[in-house]
Structures are given as structure tokens and as C-alpha cells.
């Protein structure tokens, strides 16, 4: 996919301690060692386990392990169609002591997918169930298995008496296979589940991607013995609802959280919550609120950490490769933490769910990256620090750190004796005798790429700590002059940053330098952009400034 870059600014150094990138490549799949992972990682001790849907000797998928620091990558198993094994796994492993369990949607004796188990050292691979796709059985099992004691629970996307999939249980040794529910696809039932099951107070909860009153999927509840099946919610494409969930539910107290792939106000999917008794359904966020910039069409699961939900979308974002986001459980403070891009070493189109280990998030990318076969990445969300040296008088400053407390008192707490005035393009505040006077209340627009003009009485250094603002955050530009910040943590050439805005931009200024765009070239003494500086940009039309991903 061709990428169009819309970026643009100018520079001068000011940041005393530049930040390192938060996203870190742990493994770039090469093809022979795996390709295109479509599930999530699991953790056992210091080791991560996962699967790829393609790659390996037969290009039909692998099972692998890797240490959390990126070392010790090893292929534990290559799926072999010639051996009658399942192929192209697209889900997530489950673990019981030293045994891994998983499913494949294809392959096996009947070509309808399998359930398998294997030791964590790669030995003892064994197919314990071959699906037939026929009546009284299932076909194409998806995502993951739920392990309760010695029993495995799962769902298939197809098969069963009506061809719309089933809910099943079986023992870890492959025996005792029982269908708990056969989806009918009728208005009063679901069809084609694509996620996993969740155990809540002795009952199983899950979702289907289709079926129900509006053929947009349902959220259901069923006993572990198959009794008391009931639908708690019918999804739809109506505003205020969501449609076609493709992931799994998570639980906090009596509240379930998940995402839908489509539907919502803009038709690009939602984050929602609902009580376990089926009441209180509410969309927390509708993707598409910012066009495509805020992500769209999520396929994976959410991760809950405290009062914050973390997730990823398959598409959208500034580079159209998906985003990594967070949002509070009450639906407030939606924030994009990373925009994925096919042109960088990590790649695009994230798969599955995230795994959190002490504020380091681990995940997988299904396409692109260093070898164009997907990757494993980590993302450090621990607090970052930055400092900027200010000279006496006015300073044009920008920040790529969003502090938890963005109030003026907090941001400038270390230099209040020196502060005289702070301005944005539309607001200002004067500090006088311990009080802030004016209409500028806080620095929260750091997250939107705002530039600030700060006047100090004498030279000083400002220090901030918080979460790094995603460098791909789109900065909205209006016709005329715009005050903008610089979000990358390394210097970039002006021409590189301006690639994509040459039809709109006429002039760029820093506090002491400038450049104009004439006959396809930038003319002036502004050549390089630096972290920490603020800029003004003149454009002919409304557009968005997006910095390159690398």
C-alpha cells in the first residue's frame, strides 16, 4: 500500500535530554522461522509463546518461544500438512503447567481444523481432535481455548447441524467431546463465533460475529454443561450499538468490555461495556471520531490495567497500519499511543491482544516490518522524562511528553519563580504573585501537537515526566498560520517532514529561522527540525501534519 506523508515543520535545538523510542522490535519474522502471526502472545515464567499463521518449512505456520528481552527465539514446531496436522493457526495458545494447547482453523484429517497439545519444550506434539465440519461436530475453530481444570472449552466458526458453528467442551487428553450449543443463525440465536470464551461465576460468556436479530452478532451466556443458554445483547449497525465482534470479552467486577469490528456512529467499530446480567450496554468509543486517524475495524481483544483499557485496531491511524490505544473504563481520555506503519521495522496491522508485564506491553504485527513477514514488539509505557533549557525572554517550545497533571502549576512547578507568561495560538496566561491570570488553564493540548511560547525572567530549565506522545499524532492545520509542536524524539530534515504537504504549505518559521517553498524546493536557513522546538506554519488549505514514522 502506498503511503502519503503529510508532515511539516521547522527547527532549532532545545531538548536537553531527548527520549528514546518507546516501541522496540523483538523479532522480525523471516519466513522460514515463521510469518504473519494472527494471534496473541502468552507468558510462562520469562518466556513468551506464540504462533504464526504462515512460514516454516511448509509455509503453514509455526509454534515458537522467545524471551521477553527478545533473545532465545526458537521454533518449537512446524505445522506439517503431510503429517495430517492442522495448518495456519490464527489464534492464541493456552497453557497448563508445561503443556500448550491450541487450535488450527484448517488442516487435519478432514481439512476442517484441529485441537492440539504440545510440551513447552517442543516435544510431544499431538492432535487430539480432528473436526469434520459436519452435523454433530464443528469446523474451523478460532482464536483460543479456555482451560478449566482438566476441561477445554472452545468454539468453531462453522460446522454443526446448521453450519454456523458450535460451542464445545472436551478433556485435555482429547476425550469426552461434547457440543454444548449448536448455533442456528436465526434471529433468536447467533452465528459464526470468532472469539474465545470467558468464565464468569460458573457460566461461559462469548460473542458471535453474525446472527441475532440484526445479523450483526450477539453476546451470549451459557452454563458449562450447556444449559441455560441466553442472549444478553443483539449487536446492530445502528448508531449507539456496534456490529460484528471478532474478539473476546474481558471482565472487571460485574462489567464486561470488548470491541466490535464495525458499527457505531461512524461504522468503523466500537469499544463497549455491558453488565454480566445484560443491562447497561454502552459504547465507550466509536472509531472514526477523527476520520481514520484514531484507528478503525478492530479484530482483537482489550487488556485491562487498573481503570484503563488498552487495545489495538487492525487499520487506520496516521499511516493506515493500525493503532495502539488506551481509554478509561468510563470512556474518557481516549489516547493513541502508537501509529503502526508498514515502512518501519515493526510493520503494520497488529493482531490479537496485548500482554502487559510491568508497564511493558508485548504484541505481534501480522504484516510488513523488517522482513515483510510481521514481527513481535514491545512498548514501554513507563514514565519518560524530558528537560528543556529556556533562555531569558521568549522561547518557542514544544513537548512530546504528556504529564499526568497538565495544570500550569504542575508543569511549571520547578521554575515558577522565573515564569512570566505562557501562550498558545489562541490562549494565554500571566503568572503574577502566585496566581495564573488568563484563559489558558492547562497544557493538555500537548497531546495534540501544540506549540507554546514561554517567557521567563531569567534562564532556567523545565522538566517534565509522563507518557510520550505518539509521533504519528495528526496535527490539524487551518488555513493561514498555525502554531505547531515537534513530536519525534530525533531530529529530522525539513524536506523529509514536509513530504506530503508540499501542495499546501508555503512557509515555515522557527523562533530564529525560516524557509519558504518555491519551485519544488525549500529555500531558507531552516533545514533541520529538532525535538523541543516550536514552529509556525502557513498553509493554503486545511490539512493534517503527520510526522514520518522513522
C-alpha positions in Angstrom: 0.0 0.0 0.0 1.4 3.4 -1.0 1.8 5.8 1.9 1.2 9.5 1.6 3.1 11.5 4.3 1.6 14.8 5.5 4.1 16.4 7.7 5.7 19.7 8.2 7.7 21.9 10.5 11.0 23.5 11.2 13.5 23.6 14.0 16.2 24.6 16.4 17.5 22.5 19.3 16.2 22.9 22.9 15.7 19.5 24.3 18.5 18.7 26.8 17.7 15.0 27.2 16.0 13.5 24.1 13.8 10.5 24.5 14.4 7.1 23.0 11.7 5.4 21.0 9.2 3.5 23.1 8.4 0.8 20.5 11.1 -1.9 20.3 11.4 -4.7 17.8 12.0 -8.0 19.5 11.7 -10.3 16.4 11.2 -9.8 12.7 9.9 -13.0 11.2 11.9 -14.1 8.2 9.5 -16.7 6.6 11.4 -19.9 7.3 11.2 -19.2 11.1 7.5 -18.0 10.8 5.4 -15.4 9.1 2.2 -13.4 9.6 1.2 -14.1 13.3 -2.6 -13.6 13.8 -3.0 -14.3 17.5 -1.6 -13.1 20.8 1.4 -14.0 23.0 1.2 -15.8 26.3 3.7 -15.8 29.2 5.2 -18.6 31.2 8.0 -17.5 33.5 10.3 -15.3 31.5 9.3 -16.9 28.2 6.7 -15.8 25.6 5.0 -18.4 23.5 3.0 -17.8 20.3 2.1 -19.0 16.8 2.5 -17.7 13.2 -0.2 -18.5 10.6 2.4 -19.0 7.8 6.1 -19.6 7.5 8.1 -22.6 8.5 9.3 -25.4 6.2 5.8 -25.9 4.7 4.6 -22.3 4.9 1.7 -23.5 7.0 2.6 -22.0 10.4 4.8 -22.4 13.4 4.8 -22.5 17.2 7.6 -20.5 18.8 9.1 -19.2 22.0 11.1 -16.1 22.8 12.4 -14.5 25.9 10.9 -11.2 27.0 14.1 -9.4 26.1 14.0 -10.7 22.6 16.6 -13.3 23.0 16.4 -17.1 22.6 13.9 -17.2 19.7 13.2 -20.8 18.8 10.7 -22.6 16.5 9.2 -25.4 18.6 7.0 -26.9 15.9 6.3 -26.5 12.2 2.8 -27.5 11.2 3.0 -30.2 8.6 0.1 -30.9 6.3 1.8 -34.1 5.1 1.6 -35.5 8.6 -2.2 -34.8 8.8 -1.7 -31.9 11.2 -3.7 -28.8 11.3 -2.4 -25.8 9.4 -2.4 -22.0 9.5 -3.1 -21.3 13.2 -4.8 -17.9 13.7 -5.3 -17.8 17.4 -3.6 -17.9 20.8 -2.1 -20.7 22.8 -3.4 -21.8 26.3 -1.0 -23.3 28.9 -1.4 -25.9 31.7 1.8 -26.4 33.6 4.2 -27.5 30.9 1.7 -28.3 28.2 0.5 -25.9 25.5 -2.9 -26.3 23.9 -4.2 -24.6 20.7 -6.4 -24.8 17.6 -6.0 -24.5 13.9 -8.8 -23.5 11.6 -7.7 -25.6 8.7 -6.0 -29.0 8.0 -6.2 -32.2 10.0 -7.8 -35.4 8.8 -10.9 -33.8 7.4 -9.4 -30.3 6.5 -11.7 -28.6 9.0 -9.2 -27.8 11.7 -7.8 -29.4 14.8 -7.2 -29.1 18.5 -3.6 -30.0 19.5 -1.3 -30.1 22.5 2.5 -30.0 22.9 5.0 -29.7 25.7 6.6 -26.3 26.2 10.0 -27.7 25.1 8.5 -28.6 21.7 8.2 -32.3 22.3 5.1 -34.5 22.2 3.1 -32.7 19.6 -0.3 -34.5 19.3 -3.5 -33.7 17.5 -6.3 -34.5 20.0 -9.3 -33.6 17.9 -9.9 -33.5 14.1 -13.0 -31.5 13.2 -15.2 -32.8 10.4 -17.3 -29.7 9.8 -20.4 -31.8 9.6 -23.6 -32.1 11.8 -22.9 -33.1 15.4 -19.4 -31.6 15.0 -17.8 -28.3 14.3 -15.4 -26.8 11.8 -12.8 -24.1 11.6 -12.1 -23.5 15.4 -10.9 -19.9 16.0 -8.8 -17.9 18.5 -8.2 -19.8 21.8 -9.2 -22.5 24.2 -10.5 -21.8 27.7 -9.0 -24.3 30.2 -11.0 -25.0 33.4 -9.4 -27.8 35.4 -8.9 -30.7 33.1 -11.5 -29.5 30.6 -11.1 -27.4 27.4 -13.9 -25.2 26.1 -13.9 -23.6 22.7 -16.0 -22.6 19.7 -15.9 -23.2 15.9 -16.8 -20.7 13.3 -18.6 -23.2 11.1 -19.9 -26.8 11.2 -22.7 -28.1 13.4 -26.2 -29.0 12.4 -26.8 -25.6 10.9 -23.4 -24.8 9.6 -23.0 -21.7 11.8 -20.6 -23.1 14.4 -20.8 -24.7 17.8 -19.7 -24.3 21.4 -17.9 -27.4 22.6 -16.1 -29.0 25.6 -13.5 -31.8 25.7 -10.9 -33.2 28.1 -7.2 -32.4 27.8 -6.5 -35.8 26.5 -8.9 -35.4 23.7 -11.7 -37.5 25.1 -15.2 -36.5 26.2 -16.0 -34.2 23.3 -19.5 -32.7 23.7 -21.3 -30.0 21.8 -22.8 -27.6 24.3 -24.6 -25.4 21.8 -25.3 -25.5 18.1 -25.7 -22.0 16.6 -28.7 -21.8 14.3 -28.1 -18.4 12.8 -31.7 -17.4 13.4 -32.9 -14.1 14.7 -33.0 -15.6 18.2 -29.5 -17.0 18.1 -26.0 -16.2 17.0 -23.8 -17.5 14.2 -20.1 -17.8 13.3 -18.3 -17.0 16.6 -14.7 -15.8 16.0 -13.5 -15.1 19.6 -13.0 -17.0 22.7 -15.0 -17.8 25.8 -14.8 -16.2 29.3 -15.8 -17.9 32.6 -17.8 -15.7 35.0 -19.4 -17.2 38.1 -19.6 -20.7 36.7 -21.1 -19.6 33.3 -19.5 -19.1 29.9 -19.8 -15.8 28.1 -18.9 -15.1 24.5 -19.9 -13.4 21.2 -20.7 -14.3 17.7 -19.8 -12.2 14.6 -23.1 -12.7 12.9 -26.7 -13.9 13.6 -29.1 -12.4 16.0 -32.0 -10.0 15.4 -29.9 -7.8 13.0 -27.4 -10.4 11.7 -24.6 -8.4 13.3 -23.8 -10.8 16.1 -24.9 -11.5 19.7 -23.4 -11.6 23.2 -24.5 -14.8 25.0 -24.3 -16.7 28.2 -24.3 -20.5 28.7 -23.7 -22.9 31.5 -20.5 -25.1 31.4 -22.8 -28.1 30.9 -24.6 -26.4 28.0 -27.7 -25.4 30.0 -29.4 -22.0 30.3 -28.2 -20.6 27.0 -29.4 -17.0 26.7 -28.7 -13.9 24.6 -27.8 -10.9 26.6 -27.4 -8.4 23.7 -28.1 -8.2 19.9 -25.5 -6.2 18.0 -26.5 -4.0 15.1 -25.2 -1.3 12.8 -27.5 1.3 14.4 -25.9 4.4 16.0 -25.3 3.7 19.6 -24.6 0.0 19.0 -21.8 -2.0 17.4 -21.7 -4.8 14.9 -19.7 -8.0 14.1 -17.5 -8.5 17.2 -14.5 -10.6 16.3 -12.7 -10.7 19.6 -13.3 -11.9 23.1 -14.7 -10.4 26.3 -12.8 -9.3 29.4 -14.2 -8.8 32.9 -13.9 -6.2 35.6 -16.2 -6.7 38.6 -19.7 -7.2 37.1 -18.8 -5.4 33.8 -17.8 -6.9 30.5 -15.7 -5.0 28.0 -14.9 -5.7 24.3 -14.8 -4.3 20.8 -16.8 -4.6 17.7 -15.3 -4.7 14.2 -17.9 -2.5 12.6 -20.9 -0.4 13.6 -21.0 2.6 15.9 -21.6 6.2 14.9 -19.1 6.1 12.1 -19.3 2.4 11.1 -15.7 1.7 12.0 -16.2 -0.3 15.2 -16.6 0.4 18.9 -15.3 -0.1 22.4 -18.3 -1.1 24.6 -19.2 -2.2 28.1 -22.2 -4.2 29.4 -23.1 -5.7 32.7 -23.0 -9.5 33.1 -26.8 -9.6 33.5 -27.2 -8.0 30.1 -28.1 -4.5 31.3 -26.2 -1.2 30.9 -24.9 -1.6 27.3 -22.9 1.5 26.4 -20.5 2.4 23.7 -17.4 3.9 25.3 -15.8 5.0 22.0 -16.7 5.0 18.3 -13.8 4.6 16.0 -13.8 7.1 13.2 -14.3 10.1 15.5 -11.2 11.5 13.9 -11.7 10.1 10.5 -9.3 7.3 10.1 -6.6 8.8 12.3 -8.0 7.3 15.5 -8.0 3.7 14.2 -10.7 1.5 12.8 -12.0 -2.1 12.4 -10.5 -3.8 15.5 -10.3 -7.6 15.5 -8.6 -8.3 18.7 -9.2 -8.2 22.5 -8.9 -5.5 25.1 -6.5 -5.6 28.1 -7.5 -4.1 31.4 -4.9 -2.4 33.7 -6.4 -0.6 36.6 -9.0 1.7 35.3 -7.5 1.8 31.8 -8.3 -0.4 28.8 -5.6 -1.0 26.2 -6.2 -2.3 22.7 -5.2 -2.2 19.0 -7.0 -1.7 15.7 -6.1 -3.5 12.5 -6.3 -0.4 10.3 -6.5 3.3 10.5 -4.1 5.7 12.2 -1.9 8.2 10.6 -0.1 5.6 8.5 -3.2 3.4 7.9 -1.5 0.4 9.6 -3.5 0.3 12.8 -3.0 1.9 16.2 -2.2 1.1 19.8 -4.6 3.0 22.1 -5.8 3.4 25.6 -9.1 4.6 27.1 -10.5 4.8 30.6 -13.2 2.3 31.6 -15.7 5.2 31.7 -15.0 6.1 28.1 -12.9 9.2 28.8 -9.3 10.1 27.8 -9.0 8.1 24.6 -5.4 8.4 23.6 -3.4 6.8 20.8 0.0 5.6 22.0 1.4 4.4 18.7 0.6 4.5 15.0 1.8 1.4 13.2 3.4 1.8 9.8 4.5 -0.7 7.1 7.5 1.5 6.4 9.2 1.0 9.8 10.9 -2.1 11.1 7.9 -3.2 13.2 5.3 -3.2 10.5 1.5 -2.8 10.3 -1.8 -4.5 11.1 -1.5 -5.6 14.7 -3.0 -9.0 15.6 -4.6 -10.4 18.8 -4.3 -8.8 22.2 -1.6 -7.1 24.1 0.3 -8.6 27.1 1.4 -6.3 29.9 4.4 -7.1 32.0 5.2 -4.2 34.5 4.1 -1.5 32.1 5.9 -3.1 29.1 3.3 -4.2 26.5 4.0 -7.0 24.2 2.2 -7.8 20.9 2.5 -9.0 17.4 2.2 -7.5 13.9 0.9 -9.5 11.1 2.3 -7.8 8.0 5.3 -5.6 6.9 8.2 -4.9 9.1 11.9 -5.5 8.6 11.4 -8.7 6.6 7.8 -8.0 5.5 6.6 -11.1 7.4 5.4 -9.4 10.6 7.1 -9.0 13.9 7.0 -9.2 17.7 7.3 -5.9 19.5 7.4 -4.4 23.0 6.2 -1.0 24.0 7.4 0.6 27.2 4.7 2.8 28.9 6.7 3.6 32.0 7.1 7.3 32.6 9.6 9.2 30.5 11.4 12.4 31.3 12.5 15.4 29.3 14.1 18.7 30.0 14.3 21.9 28.0 16.7 24.8 28.6 14.9 28.2 28.4 16.7 31.5 27.8 15.7 34.8 29.2 12.8 36.3 27.3 10.5 34.4 24.9 11.0 30.8 24.0 9.2 28.8 21.3 8.8 25.4 22.9 7.0 22.1 22.2 6.8 18.9 24.3 6.3 15.2 23.3 5.7 14.2 26.9 2.1 14.3 28.2 2.2 14.7 32.0 -0.4 13.1 34.3 -1.1 16.5 35.7 -1.1 19.1 32.9 -2.1 22.1 35.1 0.1 25.1 34.8 1.2 24.9 38.4 2.3 21.3 38.0 4.0 21.7 34.6 6.0 24.8 35.7 6.4 23.8 39.4 10.2 23.8 39.2 10.5 27.2 37.6 7.6 29.2 38.9 9.9 32.0 40.2 11.1 32.5 36.7 7.8 32.3 34.8 6.2 35.4 33.4 3.8 34.4 30.6 2.7 31.3 28.6 0.8 31.5 25.3 -0.8 29.1 22.8 -2.1 30.4 19.4 -5.5 31.2 21.0 -5.0 31.4 24.7 -2.6 32.9 27.2 -1.9 33.2 31.0 0.3 35.5 33.0 1.9 34.4 36.3 1.6 37.1 38.9 2.1 36.9 42.7 1.4 33.1 42.8 -1.7 33.3 40.5 -2.3 32.4 36.9 -4.3 35.1 35.2 -5.8 34.4 31.8 -7.8 31.9 29.8 -5.1 29.2 29.5 -5.8 26.7 32.2 -3.5 23.8 31.4 -1.1 22.2 28.9 -3.4 19.3 27.9 -3.1 20.1 24.2 0.5 18.8 24.3 -1.2 15.6 23.1 -2.5 17.4 20.0 0.9 18.7 19.0 0.5 22.3 20.4 3.4 24.8 20.4 3.8 27.1 23.4 5.5 30.5 23.7 7.0 30.8 27.1 8.5 34.0 28.5 10.9 33.7 31.5 12.6 36.4 33.6 16.0 34.6 33.5 17.5 31.4 32.1 16.1 28.2 33.6 15.4 24.5 32.8 11.9 23.0 32.6 11.5 19.3 33.4 8.5 17.0 32.5 7.7 13.4 33.1 4.8 11.4 31.7 3.8 9.3 28.6 5.4 10.0 25.3 3.0 11.4 22.7 2.8 9.2 19.6 4.9 10.8 16.9 2.3 9.9 14.3 -0.3 12.1 16.1 -2.1 14.2 13.4 -1.8 17.9 14.0 -4.8 19.8 12.5 -3.8 22.8 10.4 -6.2 25.6 9.5 -5.8 27.9 6.5 -3.2 30.6 7.4 -0.7 30.5 10.2 -0.6 27.6 12.7 1.4 27.1 15.9 2.7 23.5 16.0 5.0 21.3 18.0 7.6 18.8 17.0 6.7 15.2 18.2 9.5 12.9 17.1 12.4 12.4 19.6 15.1 12.7 17.0 16.0 15.5 14.6 14.6 15.3 11.0 15.3 17.2 7.8 12.7 19.8 6.9 12.2 18.3 3.4 11.5 14.8 4.9 9.0 16.2 7.3 7.3 18.3 4.5 6.8 15.3 2.2 3.1 15.2 1.6 2.3 18.8 2.4 4.1 20.5 -0.5 0.7 21.2 -2.1 -0.5 23.1 1.0 2.5 24.7 2.8 4.1 28.0 1.8 6.3 28.9 4.7 7.7 27.6 8.0 9.3 29.6 10.8 11.1 28.8 13.9 11.9 31.4 16.5 15.1 32.4 14.6 14.9 30.7 11.2 12.6 30.4 8.3 12.1 28.7 4.9 9.7 29.2 2.0 8.6 26.6 -0.6 9.4 27.7 -4.1 9.6 25.7 -7.3 9.7 22.4 -5.5 12.4 23.3 -3.0 12.6 24.7 0.5 14.6 28.0 0.4 15.9 29.5 3.6 18.2 28.8 6.6 15.7 26.4 8.2 17.0 23.0 7.1 16.7 20.6 10.1 13.9 20.0 12.7 14.8 19.3 16.3 12.9 18.0 19.3 11.6 20.5 21.8 11.2 23.4 19.4 8.0 25.2 18.4 7.2 26.4 14.9 4.7 28.4 12.9 3.4 27.1 9.5 1.4 28.8 6.8 -0.8 26.6 4.7 -3.3 27.4 1.9 -5.9 24.8 2.9 -7.0 22.9 5.9 -4.9 19.7 6.2 -3.1 17.5 8.7 0.5 17.4 9.6 1.8 13.9 10.3 5.4 13.2 11.1 7.1 10.2 9.4 7.3 7.0 11.5 11.1 6.9 11.2 
